[in-house]
Amino acid sequence: MDRPRVVVIGLDSVTPELLFERFRPQLPRLSKWLDRSAHGVLKSCDPPITVPAWAVMFTGMDAGSLGLYGFRNRRPGTYFQMLAPTPSGLPYPPIWDTLSRSGRRVCVVGVPPGYPPPTVNGIYVSDLLTPPGAADFVTPSSMAEEVERVSGGYIFDVTFRSDERARVGEEIATMTRRRWTLARHLFAKEPWDLFVVHEIGTDRLHHAFWKYFDPAHPRYDPDPRFANVASDYYRLLDEEVGAFLEGVPDDVTVFVVSDHGSQSMQGAICINEWLAREGFLSYRSGTAPGTPLESAGVDWSRTRVWGAGGYYARLQANVVGREASGIVAPEAVEALLDEVVHGLRKLRTPGGAPIEIEVARPSEVYDEVRGVPPDLLVYFDDLRWRSAGTVGHPTLFLDENDTGPDDAVHSWDGLLAAGGPGITARGRLGASHIRDVAPTILSVLGVAPPRTMRSTPISALLGRHRSGRIGP
């Protein structure tokens, strides 16, 4: 009997509601496959962001253990210097490393963090973090010409925060077509043990066009030029992924997953503006609206807390011995953070409604804490409000994102669908967790997970008899 094989299709930021319900009429090929699958919610990680979420999914470790708190992570000993995550910086191995060491063949396309692409027993095409014009985007490097030729010019990402919506829509569609043309070619090269493709186009579509297809969006715009962009893109996705699935033999187990969900953005909360007004953050002089904090002339001799913007607020205390100009004694940090949280809980929207504040302390939510984590992770109104890190605004609330046009924010619920010979379940599932995908895939493949992996296979997919540790 041939050994088991697995395909993983990663659709960035796709929610269960979008794939299983809203756009399912535009997905005849995927819908036919979903009818034969088990599918449900896949809960994302803290924080629910593309980087670190895909790394969490494929290592089975939480974001703190990986030292990944977003697309960029603070360099130790600095205030604003940020480091881009790399595959070589992961302290725990993703499943393709484990499989490569056991002699299994793998092909990975675009999974972040993926630049520079790691050496695997097979092929690795790097991800959306690939710098423009980079020549070292695939391993083995001898594949570079083939990747470019077959795809027609491979595209890693698009500039989606732009008012040129028509251009953005066209570029997303082109990127997706070329990615799946390449994926079908690479899959046909040999019988891979594991084949993984990550599609970032879904995420970019949501950010650029959510307000055009969601009547509940606070800035809903029925502009006829863009009203059908989302449904047209999902139809294209069905064509491209459907053509790929048609080439996957019946003896291969297939997973379709997303790293987090999406939802309409209610607005942005100017976290540093709030900190300044409350006396936690000080400047040496006035600042113009929209000034990045690193350009605002922060007076560190009078600043106790500062923050970073994004899908959540990363709050940092200015601690003696940790920061270059720290003024907060280490023993006073917890009381200071409690004071900040107490103040944030008093926030009200411009309309006077309370804003739900969810706070996570790294030591409480992670098994380990590596790198330079935020002292507090703050989520506003279940992620519906962004955190705006720029300063100088005359108000604490912005209708739009402060770093460019953006219609959507993230949500906790991604999706999981699985079918094939390695999956015993069918129909709707209860919620699973993103950390448990890695050991589930290894279980299907019959490969023992690393001893360091702290997650467990999803028993609802595999049945209890296959949910424990296997192998030597």
C-alpha positions as CSV (number, residue, x, y, z in Angstrom):
1,M,0.0,0.0,0.0
2,D,1.3,3.4,-0.9
3,R,2.1,5.7,2.0
4,P,-0.4,8.5,2.7
5,R,-0.2,11.9,1.2
6,V,-1.6,15.3,2.1
7,V,-2.5,18.6,0.3
8,V,-3.1,21.8,2.2
9,I,-4.8,24.8,0.6
10,G,-4.4,27.9,2.7
11,L,-6.9,30.7,2.0
12,D,-5.8,33.8,3.9
13,S,-8.5,35.5,6.1
14,V,-11.4,33.6,4.7
15,T,-14.3,33.1,7.1
16,P,-16.6,30.1,7.4
17,E,-19.5,32.3,6.5
18,L,-17.9,33.5,3.2
19,L,-16.8,30.1,1.9
20,F,-19.6,27.8,3.3
21,E,-22.5,30.2,2.8
22,R,-22.2,33.7,1.3
23,F,-20.2,32.8,-1.8
24,R,-20.9,29.1,-2.0
25,P,-23.3,29.6,-5.0
26,Q,-20.2,30.9,-7.0
27,L,-18.2,27.9,-6.0
28,P,-19.5,24.8,-7.8
29,R,-16.2,22.9,-7.7
30,L,-15.3,23.7,-4.2
31,S,-18.9,23.1,-3.1
32,K,-18.8,19.7,-4.6
33,W,-15.7,18.9,-2.6
34,L,-17.1,20.5,0.6
35,D,-20.1,18.1,0.3
36,R,-17.7,15.2,0.8
37,S,-15.7,16.9,3.6
38,A,-15.8,17.7,7.3
39,H,-15.8,21.4,7.9
40,G,-16.2,24.0,10.6
41,V,-14.5,26.9,12.5
42,L,-10.8,27.1,13.1
43,K,-10.0,29.4,16.0
44,S,-7.0,31.6,15.4
45,C,-4.2,32.5,17.7
46,D,-3.2,35.5,19.8
47,P,-2.8,37.7,17.9
48,P,-4.9,36.6,14.9
49,I,-2.6,38.0,12.2
50,T,-1.2,36.3,9.0
51,V,2.2,36.4,10.6
52,P,2.3,34.6,13.2
53,A,-0.9,32.6,12.5
54,W,0.5,30.4,9.6
55,A,3.6,29.7,11.6
56,V,1.4,28.6,14.6
57,M,-0.6,26.4,12.3
58,F,2.3,24.6,10.8
59,T,4.5,24.3,13.9
60,G,1.8,23.5,16.5
61,M,3.3,26.1,18.8
62,D,1.8,29.4,20.1
63,A,3.0,32.8,18.9
64,G,4.9,33.5,22.1
65,S,6.9,30.3,21.9
66,L,7.8,31.3,18.3
67,G,8.5,35.0,19.3
68,L,6.1,36.3,16.6
69,Y,3.7,39.1,17.5
70,G,2.9,40.5,14.0
71,F,4.4,41.2,10.6
72,R,7.3,42.9,12.4
73,N,8.8,42.3,15.8
74,R,10.7,44.8,18.0
75,R,14.5,44.5,18.0
76,P,15.7,44.0,21.6
77,G,17.1,47.1,23.2
78,T,15.4,49.5,20.8
79,Y,12.1,51.5,20.7
80,F,11.2,51.4,17.1
81,Q,13.6,49.1,15.2
82,M,11.6,46.2,13.8
83,L,12.7,42.8,12.5
84,A,11.0,40.8,9.7
85,P,10.4,37.2,10.7
86,T,12.3,34.6,8.7
87,P,12.0,30.8,8.5
88,S,15.5,30.3,10.0
89,G,14.4,32.4,13.0
90,L,11.7,29.9,14.0
91,P,12.8,28.2,17.2
92,Y,10.5,25.2,16.5
93,P,10.2,23.3,13.2
94,P,7.3,23.5,10.9
95,I,6.0,20.2,9.6
96,W,7.9,20.3,6.3
97,D,11.1,20.3,8.3
98,T,10.0,17.3,10.3
99,L,8.9,15.5,7.1
100,S,12.1,16.5,5.3
101,R,14.2,14.9,8.0
102,S,12.2,11.7,7.8
103,G,12.9,11.5,4.0
104,R,9.4,12.7,2.9
105,R,9.1,14.9,-0.2
106,V,7.5,18.3,0.3
107,C,6.5,21.3,-1.8
108,V,5.5,24.6,-0.1
109,V,4.3,27.6,-2.0
110,G,4.0,31.0,-0.3
111,V,3.6,30.1,3.4
112,P,4.8,32.9,5.7
113,P,7.2,33.4,7.1
114,G,8.9,32.1,4.0
115,Y,11.7,34.5,3.0
116,P,14.5,33.7,2.5
117,P,13.0,30.3,1.5
118,P,14.3,27.4,3.7
119,T,16.0,24.3,2.3
120,V,13.6,21.4,2.3
121,N,13.5,17.9,0.8
122,G,11.7,19.3,-2.2
123,I,10.7,22.8,-3.3
124,Y,9.9,25.9,-1.3
125,V,8.6,29.1,-3.0
126,S,8.8,32.1,-0.7
127,D,6.0,34.3,0.5
128,L,4.4,37.8,0.6
129,L,7.4,39.1,2.6
130,T,9.7,38.6,-0.3
131,P,11.4,41.9,-1.2
132,P,10.7,43.4,-4.7
133,G,13.2,42.1,-7.2
134,A,14.6,39.4,-4.9
135,A,16.4,36.7,-6.9
136,D,16.5,34.2,-4.0
137,F,12.8,33.4,-3.9
138,V,12.8,29.6,-4.3
139,T,14.8,26.6,-3.1
140,P,16.5,24.9,-4.8
141,S,17.6,28.1,-6.6
142,S,17.8,26.2,-9.9
143,M,14.0,26.3,-9.9
144,A,13.8,30.1,-10.3
145,E,13.7,30.2,-14.0
146,E,11.1,27.5,-14.2
147,V,8.9,29.3,-11.6
148,E,9.0,32.5,-13.5
149,R,8.4,30.9,-16.9
150,V,5.5,28.6,-15.9
151,S,3.7,31.3,-13.9
152,G,4.2,34.0,-16.4
153,G,6.0,36.2,-13.8
154,Y,5.3,35.1,-10.3
155,I,3.6,37.7,-8.0
156,F,4.2,37.5,-4.3
157,D,1.8,40.2,-3.1
158,V,0.0,43.4,-4.3
159,T,-0.2,46.9,-2.9
160,F,-3.7,46.8,-1.6
161,R,-4.0,49.9,0.5
162,S,-4.7,52.2,-2.4
163,D,-7.5,54.4,-3.8
164,E,-6.9,52.8,-7.2
165,R,-9.4,50.0,-6.5
166,A,-9.8,48.9,-10.1
167,R,-6.0,48.4,-10.4
168,V,-5.9,46.5,-7.1
169,G,-8.7,44.2,-8.2
170,E,-7.0,43.4,-11.4
171,E,-3.7,42.7,-9.8
172,I,-5.2,40.4,-7.1
173,A,-6.8,38.4,-9.9
174,T,-3.6,38.2,-11.9
175,M,-1.6,37.2,-8.8
176,T,-4.0,34.4,-8.0
177,R,-4.1,33.0,-11.6
178,R,-0.4,32.9,-11.8
179,R,0.0,31.2,-8.3
180,W,-2.4,28.4,-9.2
181,T,-0.9,27.9,-12.6
182,L,2.4,27.3,-10.9
183,A,0.8,25.1,-8.2
184,R,-0.7,22.8,-10.7
185,H,2.6,22.5,-12.5
186,L,4.6,21.8,-9.4
187,F,2.1,19.3,-8.1
188,A,2.3,17.3,-11.4
189,K,6.1,17.1,-11.1
190,E,6.1,14.1,-8.7
191,P,3.9,12.4,-6.0
192,W,4.6,14.7,-3.1
193,D,4.1,13.5,0.5
194,L,3.0,17.0,1.5
195,F,2.0,19.8,-0.9
196,V,1.0,23.2,0.6
197,V,-0.2,26.4,-1.2
198,H,-1.0,29.7,0.5
199,E,-3.2,32.2,-1.2
200,I,-2.9,35.8,0.0
201,G,-5.3,37.2,-2.6
202,T,-8.4,36.5,-0.5
203,D,-7.0,38.6,2.3
204,R,-6.1,41.5,0.0
205,L,-9.6,41.3,-1.6
206,H,-11.3,41.6,1.8
207,H,-9.2,44.6,2.8
208,A,-9.7,46.5,-0.4
209,F,-13.3,45.7,-1.2
210,W,-15.2,44.7,1.9
211,K,-17.4,47.8,2.0
212,Y,-18.6,47.2,-1.5
213,F,-20.1,43.8,-0.8
214,D,-21.2,44.1,2.9
215,P,-24.3,46.3,3.4
216,A,-23.7,46.1,7.2
217,H,-20.3,47.9,6.7
218,P,-20.5,51.4,8.4
219,R,-19.3,53.0,5.2
220,Y,-21.1,50.6,2.7
221,D,-20.6,51.8,-0.8
222,P,-22.9,50.3,-3.6
223,D,-20.6,51.6,-6.3
224,P,-21.5,49.5,-9.4
225,R,-17.9,49.5,-10.5
226,F,-16.9,47.3,-7.5
227,A,-20.2,45.7,-6.4
228,N,-19.3,42.4,-8.0
229,V,-15.5,42.3,-7.5
230,A,-15.7,40.0,-4.5
231,S,-18.2,37.5,-6.1
232,D,-16.2,37.5,-9.3
233,Y,-12.9,36.9,-7.4
234,Y,-14.4,33.9,-5.5
235,R,-15.7,32.5,-8.8
236,L,-12.1,32.8,-10.1
237,L,-10.8,31.2,-7.0
238,D,-13.2,28.3,-7.5
239,E,-12.0,27.9,-11.1
240,E,-8.3,27.9,-10.1
241,V,-8.5,25.8,-7.0
242,G,-11.1,23.6,-8.5
243,A,-8.8,22.9,-11.5
244,F,-6.0,22.1,-9.0
245,L,-8.3,19.7,-7.0
246,E,-9.3,17.9,-10.1
247,G,-5.7,16.9,-10.5
248,V,-5.4,15.5,-6.9
249,P,-5.8,11.7,-6.8
250,D,-8.5,10.2,-4.6
251,D,-6.0,8.6,-2.3
252,V,-4.7,12.1,-1.1
253,T,-6.1,13.8,1.9
254,V,-7.0,17.4,1.4
255,F,-7.2,20.2,4.0
256,V,-8.6,23.7,3.2
257,V,-7.7,26.1,6.0
258,S,-7.6,29.8,6.8
259,D,-5.5,31.5,9.4
260,H,-8.1,33.9,10.7
261,G,-11.3,35.5,9.5
262,S,-12.3,39.0,8.4
263,Q,-15.0,41.5,9.2
264,S,-15.9,45.1,8.5
265,M,-13.8,47.8,10.1
266,Q,-15.8,50.0,12.4
267,G,-12.9,52.5,12.6
268,A,-9.6,53.1,14.3
269,I,-8.8,54.1,17.9
270,C,-5.8,56.4,18.2
271,I,-4.0,54.5,21.0
272,N,-1.0,56.8,21.3
273,E,-3.2,59.8,21.2
274,W,-5.2,58.3,24.1
275,L,-2.0,57.5,26.0
276,A,-0.8,61.1,25.6
277,R,-4.1,62.6,26.7
278,E,-4.1,60.3,29.8
279,G,-0.5,61.3,30.7
280,F,1.2,58.1,29.9
281,L,3.0,59.4,26.8
282,S,4.7,62.8,26.2
283,Y,6.3,64.7,23.3
284,R,8.9,67.3,23.2
285,S,6.8,69.4,20.8
286,G,3.6,69.5,18.9
287,T,2.9,66.9,16.2
288,A,1.1,67.1,12.9
289,P,-1.9,64.8,12.3
290,G,-0.9,61.4,11.1
291,T,2.7,61.6,12.3
292,P,4.3,58.2,12.9
293,L,5.2,57.9,16.6
294,E,8.9,57.3,15.8
295,S,8.9,60.8,14.1
296,A,7.0,62.5,16.8
297,G,9.8,63.5,19.1
298,V,8.8,61.3,22.1
299,D,10.1,62.6,25.4
300,W,11.2,59.3,27.0
301,S,12.1,61.0,30.2
302,R,8.3,61.5,30.8
303,T,6.9,58.6,28.9
304,R,5.7,55.5,30.8
305,V,3.8,53.7,28.1
306,W,3.7,53.8,24.3
307,G,1.9,51.7,21.7
308,A,1.9,50.4,18.2
309,G,-1.0,50.3,15.8
310,G,-2.5,47.5,13.6
311,Y,-5.2,44.9,14.1
312,Y,-4.5,45.2,17.8
313,A,-2.7,47.6,20.1
314,R,0.7,46.5,21.3
315,L,1.4,48.4,24.5
316,Q,4.9,48.7,25.9
317,A,6.0,50.1,29.3
318,N,9.2,52.2,29.3
319,V,11.0,49.9,31.8
320,V,14.3,50.7,33.6
321,G,17.0,48.3,32.4
322,R,15.0,47.1,29.4
323,E,14.6,50.3,27.4
324,A,17.4,52.7,26.7
325,S,15.7,55.5,28.6
326,G,13.4,53.5,30.8
327,I,11.8,55.3,33.7
328,V,9.4,52.7,35.1
329,A,10.8,50.4,37.8
330,P,10.3,46.7,37.0
331,E,8.3,46.2,40.1
332,A,5.9,49.0,39.2
333,V,5.1,47.7,35.7
334,E,2.0,45.6,36.6
335,A,0.4,48.4,38.6
336,L,1.0,50.7,35.7
337,L,-0.5,48.3,33.2
338,D,-3.6,47.9,35.4
339,E,-3.9,51.6,35.4
340,V,-3.9,51.7,31.6
341,V,-6.4,48.9,31.3
342,H,-8.7,50.6,33.8
343,G,-8.6,53.8,31.8
344,L,-9.2,52.0,28.5
345,R,-12.3,50.4,29.8
346,K,-13.8,53.8,30.2
347,L,-13.6,54.4,26.4
348,R,-16.8,55.2,24.6
349,T,-17.4,55.5,20.8
350,P,-18.2,58.9,19.3
351,G,-21.9,57.8,19.7
352,G,-21.4,57.1,23.4
353,A,-21.5,53.3,23.3
354,P,-19.0,51.4,25.5
355,I,-16.2,49.6,23.7
356,E,-15.4,46.0,24.7
357,I,-11.7,45.8,25.7
358,E,-10.0,42.4,25.7
359,V,-6.5,42.3,27.2
360,A,-4.0,39.6,27.0
361,R,-0.7,39.4,29.0
362,P,2.0,37.3,27.3
363,S,2.8,35.3,30.4
364,E,-0.8,34.3,30.7
365,V,-1.6,33.3,27.1
366,Y,1.6,31.7,25.9
367,D,3.5,28.6,26.9
368,E,6.8,30.5,26.4
369,V,7.6,34.1,25.8
370,R,10.4,34.7,23.3
371,G,11.7,37.9,21.7
372,V,10.3,41.2,22.7
373,P,6.6,40.7,23.2
374,P,4.1,43.6,23.9
375,D,3.5,44.0,27.6
376,L,-0.2,44.1,26.8
377,L,-2.1,42.9,23.7
378,V,-5.3,44.9,23.5
379,Y,-8.2,44.0,21.3
380,F,-10.9,46.6,20.7
381,D,-14.6,45.5,20.4
382,D,-13.7,41.9,19.4
383,L,-11.2,43.2,16.8
384,R,-13.8,45.4,15.0
385,W,-11.8,48.6,15.7
386,R,-8.2,48.9,14.6
387,S,-5.5,50.5,16.7
388,A,-4.1,53.6,15.0
389,G,-0.5,54.2,16.1
390,T,0.1,57.5,14.4
391,V,-0.3,60.7,16.5
392,G,-1.4,64.3,16.3
393,H,-5.0,63.6,15.5
394,P,-7.6,66.0,16.8
395,T,-9.8,63.1,17.8
396,L,-9.4,59.6,19.4
397,F,-11.5,58.0,16.7
398,L,-10.9,57.7,13.0
399,D,-13.4,56.5,10.4
400,E,-10.6,55.1,8.2
401,N,-7.3,53.3,8.7
402,D,-4.4,55.7,9.4
403,T,-1.9,54.0,7.1
404,G,-4.0,53.8,3.9
405,P,-7.4,52.7,2.6
406,D,-8.6,49.5,4.3
407,D,-12.2,48.2,4.6
408,A,-11.7,45.1,6.8
409,V,-10.2,44.0,10.0
410,H,-9.5,40.5,11.3
411,S,-11.8,38.1,13.2
412,W,-11.0,35.1,15.4
413,D,-12.9,32.5,13.3
414,G,-11.0,31.0,10.4
415,L,-12.1,27.8,8.7
416,L,-11.1,24.2,8.5
417,A,-12.3,21.7,5.9
418,A,-10.8,18.2,5.4
419,G,-11.6,15.2,3.2
420,G,-10.0,12.1,1.8
421,P,-8.8,8.7,3.1
422,G,-7.2,10.1,6.2
423,I,-10.4,11.8,7.5
424,T,-13.2,9.8,9.2
425,A,-15.6,12.6,9.8
426,R,-18.1,14.2,7.4
427,G,-20.4,17.3,7.7
428,R,-20.2,20.2,10.1
429,L,-17.7,20.1,12.9
430,G,-17.4,21.9,16.1
431,A,-14.6,24.5,16.6
432,S,-11.0,23.4,16.3
433,H,-7.9,25.4,17.1
434,I,-5.2,26.5,14.7
435,R,-2.4,25.0,16.8
436,D,-3.8,21.5,16.3
437,V,-3.6,21.5,12.5
438,A,0.1,20.5,12.5
439,P,-0.2,17.3,14.6
440,T,-3.3,16.4,12.6
441,I,-1.5,16.5,9.3
442,L,1.4,14.5,10.8
443,S,-1.0,11.9,12.1
444,V,-2.6,11.5,8.7
445,L,0.9,11.0,7.2
446,G,1.9,8.5,9.9
447,V,4.8,10.6,11.1
448,A,5.5,11.3,14.8
449,P,5.4,14.9,15.8
450,P,8.5,16.5,17.4
451,R,8.7,15.9,21.2
452,T,8.5,19.6,21.7
453,M,5.2,20.0,20.0
454,R,2.5,20.9,22.6
455,S,-0.6,20.5,20.5
456,T,-2.7,17.4,19.7
457,P,-4.4,16.0,16.6
458,I,-8.0,17.0,16.0
459,S,-9.9,13.9,17.2
460,A,-13.1,15.0,15.5
461,L,-11.4,14.6,12.1
462,L,-9.4,11.4,12.8
463,G,-11.4,9.4,15.3
464,R,-10.2,8.7,18.8
465,H,-8.1,5.7,17.8
466,R,-5.8,7.9,15.7
467,S,-5.7,11.0,17.8
468,G,-2.7,10.1,20.0
469,R,1.1,10.3,19.5
470,I,2.2,7.8,16.9
471,G,5.5,6.5,15.6
472,P,8.7,6.0,17.7
